[in-house]
Amino acid sequence: MEQIRPLLIKYIYTAAITILFLTYLLEPGVALTTSLIAALFITLILYFAGDRFLLPRFGSIATAIANFVLAAIVLALANGFVREEITTASILATAAVIGVAEWLFFRFARSEVAEGSDISSFAEFLGDSPAENPGVEAEYGEAQTHEHQNEPGEGDHSGENQ
């Protein structure tokens, strides 16, 4: 159930991009339902291959580039299911915007965690539960600790009464 939030966010912006580019701007011959189905496949592949596998290992920029490539491949495969052929330029433009959106999504997710929302880690935002996988914090490149460090004189009672 933890994976629903990032999947939903990712599907919304991916669907908006595919509808905008493939249905209205670049390829007006692509049906709305085809754009929505393509967005669903792109979302699932980018989430499980990109966010869950590549992101912990390679970081956000490399993962965004890989997601651009994956989105282009999915769109090229979807080309066989549309009435009018989607041009290579349209595929690359749509995939490029999706790649940039992915990078912005990673930045958004990190800022949500940094601002002290109810999510304690970037990994938890993406659906990994640190309780189930104790090493998951290190996998996402979070070197910072979430422990509160007291300033001198602020509740630091370790030296008193000794």
N, C-alpha and C positions, 0 to 999 in steps of 0.2 A: 504494500500500500504506500510505502514511502516514495516509490518511484513515480507515482501519479503526478505529483506537482511538477517536477522537471520535464516529464514527458508531455504534459499538457501545455506548458509554456513553450516548449520546443515545437510542438505541433501547431500551435497558434501562429507563431511567426513563420514557420516553414510553409504553412498553408497560405498565409497572406502573401508571401513572396511568390510561390508558384502560381497562385491565382492571378496576381498582379502581372507577372511577367509572361506566363504561358497562356492565360485566358484572355487578357485584355491588351497588353502592350506589344509583345514581340510575336506571339503566335495566336491570333484571334480565332483560329480554327480548332484549338484545343478546348474540349468541353470542360465545364466547371467540375463535374464529377471526376473526370480524369485527372484534373489538377489536384483535387482533394485526395484521391487515391494515391497519386504519386507522392504527395506530401506525407501521407501516412507511412508509406514504405521508406521514404527518406528519413523521416523522424525516427522510426524504429531502428533502422540500420545505423544512423549517426549516433543514436543514444547508446546502443549496446556495443557497437564496434568503436565508436569515437570516445564518448564520455566514460564508459565503464572500462574499456580496455586500453585505448591509446593515451587518454588524458593523464592517468596516474603514472605512466611510464615516460612520456615525452613532453608534457607541458601543454599549455594552451595554444601557443602559436603553431607548433607542429601539428597538434590535433586539429586546429582550424583548417590548416592546409590539407591535411588528410581528409577532413570532412568535405572540403571543396571537391576533391577527387572522387570520393564516394558518392556525393550528390550528383556529380556529372555522370558517373557510371549508371546510377539508378535512372536518371533522366534519359540517358541514351538507350537503356533497356526499355523504358516506358515508350520510347519512340515507336516501337512495334505495335502499340495498342491504341494509337491515335489515327484518326482519318487522314489528316494532313501531316506530312513529315515535319518534325521539329528540326530546325536548322542547328548546325553545330554552334553557331554564334549565340543562338538563344539558349542552348544547353549550357554553354560556358558562362554566359552572363548570369543566368539564374543560379548556377552553382557557385559562382563567385560571390554573389550577394548572400547566398546561404552561408558560405564560408565566413564572410565578414560578420554576419549575424551570429554565427556560432562563437566567434571570438568575443563579440560583445556580450553574449550570453554567459560565457565563462567569467568575464569581468563582473557582470551583474551578480552572478552567484557568489563570487568572492566578496563583493561589497556587502551583500546581504548578510553574510557570515560575519564580516568585520564590523558591521554596524550594531552587532549585538541582538540580532533577531532571535527568535526562539530556536534557531538551528545552531548547533554548537560547532559545526565544521563544514567545510566545503564538500567533503565526502558525504556527509549526512544529507546535504542539500541535493546531491546527485543520486541519492538512494542507497548508499552504503551505510550500514549501521555500525558505528564504531564498537558497540557492545558485542556484535557478532564477529567482527573482524578487528581485533585490537591494533593491528599494524596499519590500518587504513589511513590514519592521519599522515604517516610518513609517505605513503604512496602518492598522495596528492600534493606533495611538496610543501606541506605546512610545517615550517620549522618553529613557528611560534607556539608557545604554550598557552593554554587557556586558563592558567591559574592566575589568580589575582596576587600581585606582589605589592606588599604594603610599603608605603613611603616611611622613612624613619620618623618615628613618633606617632604614626597612624595605626594604632591597634597592635603594634609590635611589642608584645609582652614577654618575649623569650628571655630577655636579660633581667627581668625584675625578679625580686625575691630569691636570689640565688646565694 
